[in-house]
Amino acid sequence: MVTTEYRASGSIPEVVLEARGITKVFPGLTALDNVDFKIYAGCVNALVGENGAGKSTLMKVLSGVYPQNAGEIFLAGQQVVFQNTKQAQDSGIAIIHQELNLFPYLSVAENIYLGREFTDRFGLVDYRRMLKESKSLLKRMELDIEPSQLVAHLRVGERQLVEIAKALSLNARVIIMDEPTSAISDKEVEILFRLISVLKDNGVAIVYISHKLDEVFQIGDLITIMRDGKTIISSRSLADFSQDDVIRMMVGRDLSSLKSRDSHLIDECMFEVKDISLADPQNPNSMLLDKVSFKVNRGEVLGIFGLMGAGRTELLETIFGVRGDVYTGEICVKGYRVSIKSPQEAIELGIGYVPEDRKEQGFIPKMAVGHNISLSSIKRCERNMLLQGDLEKALVLRYIERLNIRTLGFRQLAESLSGGNQQKVILAKWLATEPRILLLDEPTRGIDIGAKREIYHFINELTKQGVSIVMVSSELPEILALSDRIVVLSEGKKTGEFTKDQASEDIIMKAAIPRSLRVRQ
C-alpha cells in the first residue's frame, strides 16, 4: 500500500476529512480492509476502483450511513463518530449517491430541503420560501425545472441534477459525488464542472467517484485507487499517472482498449417498428416520439443515440409495453404485426428489457439475487404449477457463473451487491428468458471498465447466437464500437441512420443536435 501524501507547489492545503485504518465487515464479506483516505480542502479528490472495490462503502462510512468495525475518522483534525447521516450533514459532509435517493411523489423543492424545511413564525412549513430558494439554486445550476414539479415526472438525468442541487443546498465543507455524471448530458456535465471549479475556489473539498477516467483526469487534482477493499494508492497527484497506469492498478491487470466487435448479423428481419408515435402525457400537443421507424436483423446490434430528451428511453419503453397501448404505429416481430400493451406480452414474444434506472425498474433490492434472476422466467422452474427449488437454483447458478456475478450466493440481497454486479443480475434475469430480441438502455451506466468489457463480451456472444439487440447509449465510443447500424433521435424524431462504416462522432452529433440549436449556430 502506498500512502504518499499530497504536496502541492506553494502552500499545503488543509486535510478536512481523514479516514485511518477503516475496516467494514458484512456477513461473509470484508468490504473495507484497513483503508486510509485523506480529503483536502479546495481540491477534487478523485476516488477510483472497480465495482466492488469498496468506494461507495467507504463513502457511506464517512457520511454516517454505516458505522465502521475498526478505524478512526477525523474532521479538521478532531476525531468524530457519526451515528447517522444527519450528524454528518450537520458537520458539513454531503453525499450525492450513485443510486438516486429521492422521493418521487414529493416536489423538487420538498426533496431538496427534506428534513431541513423552512418554517414561518407559526412553526408551519414555509413552502413559498422553499420554492423561492429552490428556484434560485436551480437557476444557479442552469437547470430549467419548476421546483413545484413532482420528481416522479422528471427524467433520470434531471433527477440526478436534483440530487446535486440538494447537496449544494447544504453549503457543505465536503461534497461526495458518486458517479454524478452517469445520467446527465454533455451540456449538463459542463455546468457541473463549472460549479465544481467555483466550489474549489471557495475551499470546498470534492470527493469525485467516477468510472469515466477522462473526467477524472480533466477535473481531478489527487487520486486514490482502491482494489478489493484495500487502498492501492492514497492521495497522490494525478499528474504522476497516465490513464493506463490507473486502469492497471484498478484491475490488477492490463485491459486492451475498446475495439469494434465482429459483426454476426444475418439478412433476416427479426423486428421492425413503423411510424411509432407517442404523445407527451403532460402535454398532449407535444410528441415524445414522432413517426420513428427502423428494422433490426437477426444477430444485429442496432445502436440508438440521442441527447437527453431525444426520446430514447420512451422508444424502448413503448416497444416493451411499459407505455401500454397509448402509442400509434406498428410493431412487427418476424414479419407479423403484434400489439404489445404490457411487459408480459413483450416477454411472451421473446423480448427482454434492461432499463436505464436499475434501482427503480431493473431489480427488487430487498429480494435475493437468485429470486431476482428467476423472476421473469419462473415458469421454467415450475412442475405442475408448483415452484421447484432445485430447478430454480440450477437456472440461477448457471447464469451467476456465466456472467461472473460476484455474490455470496443465491440468497444474498441484491441491494448489497456493487453496481456492476447488480447490472449483471438484471442482464441474467433477461438472459434466463432466452430472448430473441433484447432492449438495452444504458447497459454500462455507472459500472467500471472491467465489468463493461464483460458486458461487451456477452453482447457479442448473444449476437453470435442470433439474438437481435437494440442498445441505447450516451457514450459515442461505445455506440460506434458495438453497433452494426446506428439510429439517431432528436426531439422525438429519427434524424439519421448510419451503417458502421458511415458513422463517425461528428456525423452522429450533428444529427443529434436539436434543429432549434442548429438554427442558432
Residue, then its C-alpha position, 0 to 999 in steps of 0.5 A: m500500500v502506498t500512502t504518499e501524501y499530497r504536496a502541492s507547489g506553494s502552500i499545503p492545503e488543509v486535510v478536512l476529512e481523514a479516514r485511518g485504518i477503516t475496516k467494514v465487515f458484512p456477513g461473509l464479506t470484508a468490504l473495507d480492509n484497513v483503508d486510509f483516505k485523506i480529503y483536502a480542502g479546495c481540491v477534487n479528490a478523485l476516488v477510483g476502483e472497480n465495482g466492488a472495490g469498496k468506494s461507495t462503502l467507504m463513502k457511506v462510512l464517512s457520511g454516517v450511513y454505516p458505522q465502521n468495525a475498526g478505524e478512526i475518522f477525523l474532521a479538521g483534525q478532531q476525531v468524530v463518530f457519526q451515528n447517522t447521516k444527519q450528524a454528518q450533514d450537520s458537520g458539513i459532509a454531503i453525499i450525492h449517491q450513485e443510486l438516486n435517493l429521492f422521493p418521487y411523489l414529493s416536489v423538487a423543492e420538498n426533496i431538496y430541503l427534506g428534513r431541513e424545511f423552512t418554517d414561518r413564525f407559526g412553526l408551519v412549513d414555509y413552502r413559498r420560501m422553499l420554492k423561492e430558494s429552490k428556484s434560485l439554486l436551480k437557476r444557479m445550476e442552469l437547470d430549467i425545472e419548476p421546483s413545484q414539479l413532482v420528481a416522479h415526472l422528471r427524467v433520470g438525468e434531471r433527477q440526478l441534477v436534483e440530487i446535486a442541487k440538494a447537496l449544494s443546498l447544504n453549503a457543505r465543507v465536503i461534497i461526495m459525488d458518486e458517479p454524478t455524471s452517469a445520467i446527465s448530458d454533455k451540456e449538463v456535465e459542463i455546468l457541473f464542472r463549472l460549479i465544481s471549479v467555483l466550489k474549489d475556489n471557495g475551499v470546498a473539498i470534492v470527493y469525485i467517484s467516477h468510472k469515466l477516467d477522462e473526467v477524472f483526469q480533466i477535473g481531478d487534482l489527487i487520486t486514490i485507487m482502491r482494489d478489493g477493499k484495500t487502498i492501492i494508492s492514497s492521495r497522490s497527484l494525478a499528474d504522476f499517472s497516465q490513464d493506463d497506469v490507473i486502469r492497471m492498478m484498478v484491475g490488477r491487470d492490463l485491459s486492451s482498449l475498446k475495439s469494434r466487435d465482429s459483426h454476426l448479423i444475418d439478412e433476416c428481419m427479426f423486428e421492425v417498428k413503423d411510424i411509432s408515435l407517442a404523445d407527451p402525457q403532460n402535454p398532449n400537443s407535444m410528441l415524445l416520439d414522432k413517426v420513428s421507424f427502423k428494422v433490426n436483423r437477426g444477430e444485429v446490434l442496432g445502436i440508438f443515440g440521442l441527447m437527453g430528451a431525444g426520446r430514447t428511453e420512451l422508444l424502448e419503453t413503448i416497444f416493451g409495453v411499459r407505455g401500454d397501448v397509448y402509442t400509434g404505429e406498428i410493431c412487427v416481430k418476424g414479419y407479423r404485426v403484434s400489439i404489445k400493451s404490457p411487459q408480459e406480452a413483450i416477454e411472451l414474444g421473446i423480448g427482454y428489457v434492461p432499463e436505464d434506472r436499475k434501482e427503480q425498474g431493473f431489480i427488487p433490492k430487498m429480494a435475493v439475487g437468485h429470486n431476482i434472476s428467476l423472476s421473469s422466467i419462473k415458469r421454467c422452474e415450475r412442475n405442475m404449477l408448483l415452484q421447484g427449488d432445485l430447478e430454480k437454483a440450477l437456472v440461477l447458478r448457471y447464469i451467476e457463473r456465466l456472467n461472473i456475478r460476484t455474490l455470496g450466493f443465491r440468497q444474498l440481497a441484491e441491494s448489497l451487491s456493487g453496481g456492476n454486479q447488480q447490472k449483471v443480475i438484471l442482464a441474467k434475469w433477461l438472459a434466463t428468458e432466452p430472448r430473441i430480441l433484447l432492449l438495452d438502455e444504458p447497459t454500462r451506466g455507472i459500472d467500471i471498465g472491467a465489468k463493461r468489457e464483460i458486458y461487451h463480451f456477452i453482447n457479442e456472444l448473444t449476437k453470435q447466437g442470433v439474438s437481435i439487440v437494440m442498445v441505447s447509449s450516451e457514450l459515442p465510443e461505445i455506440l460506434a464500437l458495438s453497433d452494426r447500424i446506428v439510429v439517431l433521435s432528436e426531439g422525438k424524431k429519427t434524424g439519421e441512420f448510419t451503417k458502421d462504416q458511415a458513422s463517425e462522432d461528428i456525423i452522429m452529433k450533428a444529427a443529434i443536435p436539436r434543429s432549434l440549436r442548429v438554427r442558432q449556430 
